[in-house]
Amino acid sequence: MWSAAVRYPLRAPKTISQAGQTRSFWEYVNMMFNKPDPERIRLVGPDRACAEWVLRNGGKVVWVSGETLADYNMLPSDDHKVPKLAVIDATDASISHYGFSHLMGCTRLHKIILHNSSYIENRALKGLSFGRDSLTHVQISKCPDVSDTGLKDLTALHKLETLVLFDLTNVNNMDDCKQYLSSQLPKCKIQGK
C-alpha cells in the first residue's frame, strides 16, 4: 500500500517582473482602472470612453457645450450621445500613464489639468502626445514623480499655446526645462515657478 504522503515545500507566490521592476497589487488595480478597452471605445466613441476613464478615476470633464461633469454615475446611458470633450481636470484624480491613449480621437480636447497626483509621472507626460493634435493648454503641478526628462517630452505637443508648471519637486532644473521647451515650442507661453 502507498501510505507515504508526498510533501512539497511551500513557496512564496511569484512576483511579476517587467524590466527589473516588481509590480505591486495596487499598480495592477490602477492599471485595470486606467487601461483602455478598444471594444468600448468602438461602441461609444472616443469622447465618451475618455470621459468614462477620467470620471472613473476621480477627475472632472467639461464638454464643448460648457457643461461640467464630475460624477461617473451622471453620464447618460450608452444609447444617448454625449458632446465632444473639451477639458479634462484631473486634479486629485488617479489617472495614470496606462490610460493616456484614451486621448486619441478626442478632436476637440484642448485643455488638460494634471494637479496633485502621485500617479502622474514621466510616462504619463509622454502619453500626452496622444492629444498632440488638439491640446493647446496643459497644466502640470504638484506631481512629485515628474522630472526634467518628462517635461522635455512635452515638445510633442506642437499646438501647445499655454503650459503651466509649478510645485514639481522632482524637477532638478526648471529654468533649463523651460528654456528647452521655449526653443522647441516657440508659440507656447510657459507660466509658473
N, C-alpha and C positions, 0 to 999 in steps of 0.2 A: 504494500500500500504506500501511496505517496502522502506523507504527512508533514514534510518539512515546508514551512512557509517561506516563500521567496521574498526577501526584503530588498527594497531599493532605497538607496539613500535619498533623503529629501533634498531637493534642490531649490534654490531661490528662483523665483519667476524671472524669465528673461526680460531684459530691458531692450527696447528697440532703439537702435542707434543709427544715426544718419550723419555722415561726415564727422564722426567722432563725438557727436553730441547725443546725450541721452535725453529723450523726451519724457516729460512728466505727464501724469494723468491729466493735469489741468491744461497743459498745452494741447492735448488731444481734444479735450472738451472745447477749448477755444477754437481749434481748427474746425470742428464739426459745426459750430455756430457761425463760422465765417465762410466756409467752403461753398463756392458757387455750385448750383445744381443746373447743368445745361438744359435738362428737360423742363425744369421750372421756368427758366429764362425764355425758352422757346414758347412755352404755354402762355405766360402772362406778359412777356416783353421785358426789355432791359430796365426800363424806368421803374416799374413796379417791383421787379426782382431786386433791384438795387435798394429801393426804399425798404423792402422787407428785411434785407440784410442789415441796414443801418438801424431800423427800429427794433429789430430782434435783439440787437446788441446795445440798446440803451441810448441811441442817438436820436436826432430830430431831422426832419426833411422839410423843405419848402418847395412847393410845386410852382410852375411858371405862373399859375393863377394868383400866387401870393399867399395861398393857404398854407399854414404850418401844421405839421402833424408830428406828435411826439409819442403816440401810443400805438403800438402794433395792432392792438385789438380794434382800433378805429378805422383800419383800412377797409374799404368797401369789399364786398365779396368778389371772387375771381371773375364773375361774369360782367362786372362793371369796370369800364376802363378808368384808369387814373390819368391825370395830366402828366406832362413831361416833368421830370425832376430838374430843379434849378439850383438848389443849395442843399449841401449836407453839413449839418452841425454835429460833429462827433465829440463834443465836449463831454468828458467823463464817460464816454462810451467804451465798449470793449471790442471795437472792430480791430482787426489785425491784418497783417500782410496777406494772410490766406484769402481774404475776401476782395482785394482791390480790383480783381478782374471783373467784378460787378460793374465797374465804371464803363466798360466797353458798351457802346451802343446808346449811352445816355448823352444824346447830342445837344441838349440844352443845359446840361450841368455846367455852371460857370464858377461856382464857389464851393470850397470845402474848408471846414474849420477842424483842425486836429488839436485839441486842447486838453491838457491834464489826463493823459493816457499812458499807462505803463505798457500797453500793448503796441504802441506806435514806436517803431524803430527804423533803422536804415532800409530794411527790406520793404517796409510799408511805403516809405518815400519813393523808392524805386517803382513800386506799384502804382503810384500816382500817374505814371506815364500812360496807363490805360485811359486816362482822361485828357491826354495831351491836346486833342483836337478841339476841346471846348473849355477847359479850365482857364479862367482869367484872374482868379483871386484865390490864393491859398494862405491859410494861417497855420503855423506850426508853433505851438507854445506849450511850455510846461510838460514836455515829453522827455523824460530823463534818459531814454535809451537812444535818442537821435544824436549822431555825431557829425563831424565835419564831412565825412565821406557821404553820408546820407543827404546832407544839404546840397552837396555838389551834384548829386544825381538829379536835382530838380531842373537842370538845364534841358531836360527832355520836354519840359512844358513850354513849348515855343510860343504859345499865345498868352502867356502869363503877363499881366499888367500890374498886379499888386501882390507882393509877398510880405507877410507879416511874420516876424521871427522874434521870440523873446522867451526868457527863462528856460533856456536849453543848456542844462548844467553839464552835459557830456560833450558839448562843442568846445574844443580847445582854443580855436582861433576864429571867433566870429567875424572879425574885420577881414581876415583873409577869405573866408567863405563868401561874405558879401561882395568883396572885390571881384572874386572869381565869377559869381553869379551875375554881377553887373556887366562884366565883359562878355558873358555868353548870352545874356538876356537884356540887351540894351534898352528895350522898351518897357522893362519892368521896374516899378518903383518898389524899393525894398525898405520896409519900415521895421521899427523895433530896436531893442538894445542889442 
